[in-house]
Amino acid sequence: MTRRKFIKKIIKAGSVIIAGSLPLVRKASPRKFVRAFKAKGTPFCKRKAKWDATPFCKRKAKWEPNKYPGSIVPIGDISKQGKWSG
Amino acid sequence: MCLIKPGQSGECRVRINLDGVLRTVVYGYPCSINIDPIEKKPLFHFLPGTGILSIATVGCNLHCLNCQNWEISQANPEESQAVLCPPQKLVDLARQNRCPSIAYTYTDPIVYYEYTYDSSKLARDNGIRNVLVTAGYINAVPWKKLLAYIDAANIDLKFISDDLYRRICSGTLKPVQNALVLAKASGVLVEVTNLVIPTLNDRPEQIRELARWIKAELGQETPLHFSGFYPQYRLLHLPPTSLQILEQAREIAISEGLDYVYIGNVHSKEGENTYCPGCKGLLIERKGYTILQNRLKNGCCPDCGKEIYGVWK
C-alpha cells in the first residue's frame, strides 16, 4: 500500500466515524434555549418595560419571597372571552 | 432539567433559587383570567356549550417558535401584569359566574403546577371540574399526582418527530407521549391537538404516523383536533395552513380509524361537527364556538344508540 492510499483510507475512516457520531452528538447536546424578545410597540403591559441586556443565564433575580415581581392590577371584566389562544 | 444557581430563575422564568430553596413566583398571580366557551380550549367532548373559567400565569417550560401566546408564555414575571387570585378566590369566581369547570390554560399549567394542584383540589371539593390545556411536557410522578384532580385535558401532540420537538419547541417527544398515555390510563377525558404547520408537519405520511400512534396508544375514540397555523412569533416566514391541507389531514386520520377528528382555527363545515362513528349521523353541529344543535341523548347517539366518548353532563 502506498503512503497516499494509506492516508486516503485514514481520511475515509475518519469521515465515516464523524458522520456516524453526528446524530449521537445532536441528541446529547443540551436543549436549545430561545430568548423571547419584545417587539417595539407591543402593548404587553402599560408599564414601560426596560430591556435587560444581561444574558439570561447570568441574570440575578431581584425577587422577594411571597411577592409578585411584576405589577399587580385589579381583576377586570372576566366575562369577556380571553384574547389568548387555548 | 435546569440547574439553577442561587438568585437565578430556570428556563420557565417563574421558578427561582432563593437561598437554596426552589420557589415559584407566580402562585396565585394569574396574568389572564376570563370565561371562555369550552369549545375554545378546544374540548368538544366535555360539557359542550358551557363556559369555563380560564386562567394562566406567565412562563412556559417550552419555547415553541410558533407560540401563539408568546407574549405571556415567554415573558419574564417582572415585566408582566397579574391579578391576585389565590385558589379560594378562583373557586369563588367560578361559582359566582356559574362556571361548571376551571381551565388551566393559555401558557402551560405545568409551570404553575403548585397553583394548579391546590386550585384543582379545592375546586374538586366544591363540585367544580378541572381542565388542563397543556403541552404535556412533564415527568410521570408529578403528572400522576396532578391527574388525580383533573377531569379533562387537551394535550398538544405537536409533532410525531423528536427532531422537530427539539428544533421547534426546544423539547423532546417521549415525555409528551408518556404524559398522553398516563392521562388516558388515569381515566381523564383526553383530547389531542396537533397544529399543522406548512412545510414542517403537514405531509400525509406524518399525519398518518400521528393518527396511527394515537389509535394504538390512546384508543380510536380519542378526539383529535387539527389546528390551522397562523404566522406567529418566530415562524412569521411560513404561510398559514390552508383549509385543503387540514381537510386532507382529517380524511387521513379518519381513514386510519380514529372516530372523532376535528378541524380548528379555520371555518370548516364538517370538521367542526361531531358525527356518530356507528351510523355516521350528525350528533353535535357547531359553528365556531357555538353549538347549533346537540342531538345526544344521555351521551348516546339518538339513531343507533351508540355510546359516545365524553363527559356530557
Interface residues (C-beta under 8 A of the other chain):
Chain A: R31 K32 F33 V34 A36 K38 T42 F44 C45 K46 R47 A49 C57 R59 K60 A61 K62 W63 P65 Y68 P69 G70 S71 I72 V73 P74 I75 I78 S79 K80 Q81 G82 W84 S85 G86
Chain B: G7 Q8 S9 E11 I16 L18 R23 V25 V26 Y29 S32 I33 N34 I35 D36 P37 K40 K41 L53 S54 A56 V58 H63 L65 Q68 N69 W70 E71 I72 Q74 A75 P77 E78 E79 S80 Q81 A82 V83 L84 C85 L93 N97 T105 Y106 V133 N154 R166 R167 S170 G171 T172 R234
